[in-house]
Amino acid sequence: MTSTAKIVIENQETELPIIIGSEKEIGIDISDLRSKTGAITLDIGYKNTGATKSDITYLDGELGILRHRGYAIEELAENATFLEVAYLLIKGELPNIAQLSEFETNISRHTIVNEDMKNIFNAWPTGSHPMGQLIAMISSLSSFYPESIEPNQSEDVKELNVYRLLAKMPTICSMIYKKGLGHPFIYPKNKLDYVSNFLNMSFKHVTEDYAIDPVMVDALNKLLILHADHEQNCSASTVRLVCSSNANLYASIGAGVAALWGPLHGGANQEVIEMLEKIKADGGDVTKWIDKAKDKNDPFRLMGFGHRVYKNFDPRAKIIKKACDEVLNKLGINDPTLEIAKKLEETALKDSYFIERKLFPNVDFYSGIIYRAMGFPVEMFTVLFALGRLPGWIAQFNEMRMQKQPIGRPRQIYSGYTLRPFVKRGDRKASAK
Ligand code: ACO
């Protein structure tokens, strides 16, 4: 393989370096293209643009491969705890027993949020969407810990900010859930593990005991691992872009949460259940809804289907589908939407529209059914996604800072008016709009 690519613009040939990844992926380094030729590359939606080199996650969409720091997602989901995966993503290696114990202890020291944060919750009107609250709460941590704002902070302060964020995230997420119910907040219990602590803060009623169900702990542990990172997706790219301006960790991750909220990204898990409920209420005729999804004059899309990079199957969806069956069985829940989801999948996967476009169930297709079986309302689903994705965002932020990457600033091809003379107010005709 040659180490350069050639590009010819108006008979002028320019050579550009080729970069090969550790899994043999090929990239053409176009960073000097404009200075050499005056041309830029145009790639709307960054469908074919590598924005960074990264050591964190490897993904092959054609083969359905997902690995974090070299470890297969299937093995991590089967054998690891969520905090082990968080350690792996953030620090680069799996922890040994002593390292994991230190990591868990450091996190458990910071689980309480400042009492003043409760006042922010008082300001939200009843019915505020949990994701809007989460964005604000995470960003507000920079007000409670102003030392996080300084871009050139010591390694100790950097680490402290990471521990604080990992520790406070479950507390904040459960406070958002309790706010939705209008119930008092439950404080963290630091002798519990990360996932059990979150479930306790969410489901313990202030006046009653709450028995933590190991089935729920296992299922949530697995779901969080499956969401932990996904290389340069919309929210991770947002975190990196905001970080590139030297904005602080909390502001950058708050922005990532905002990007995640959209129904084309993490917000799809809420949309899937709402879609399945609609299909159920409509009589459960999946063919009718598949026809709607295929109709280009109908805005309806099959939510939880399709992916920018997976073009064969989403390995996370495979694991979640199996987990979904197991959890519902163990909890003794018979959810008719699971049957509708399976029928939808089966019918769509045989349909030429979905086959030709390589559309398969993604991570969001079955996850909502498990979240609902656990007792979470649909509005909380994307918050649970964010809880899982947090270590990935932190790893992406840290890598960006470590690599000292320049500020992200794409270019454009201007398609508006060329220069025209100013028209005085009284002489203007009404504009078309
Ligand atoms: N239902 C029906 N048709 C679809 C769907 C769908 N869910 N997804 C894609 N298509 C069709 C498009 O209409 C398009 O058809 P065309 O070629 O005839 O115009 C073709 O498949 C390609 O789709 P694009 O939108 O161009 O693909 P893109 O990579 O831009 O979008 C996305 C990917 C946003 C995930 C899309 O598949 C989608 O909207 N899915 C539903 C929302 C969803 O589940 N999002 C979660 C993704 S996973 C995650 O972010 C965690």
Residues whose N, C-alpha, C, O or C-beta is under 5 A from the ligand:
A	BS01	ACO	P263 L264 H265 G266 A268 A293 R301 L302 M303 G304 F305 G306 H307 R308 R357 N362
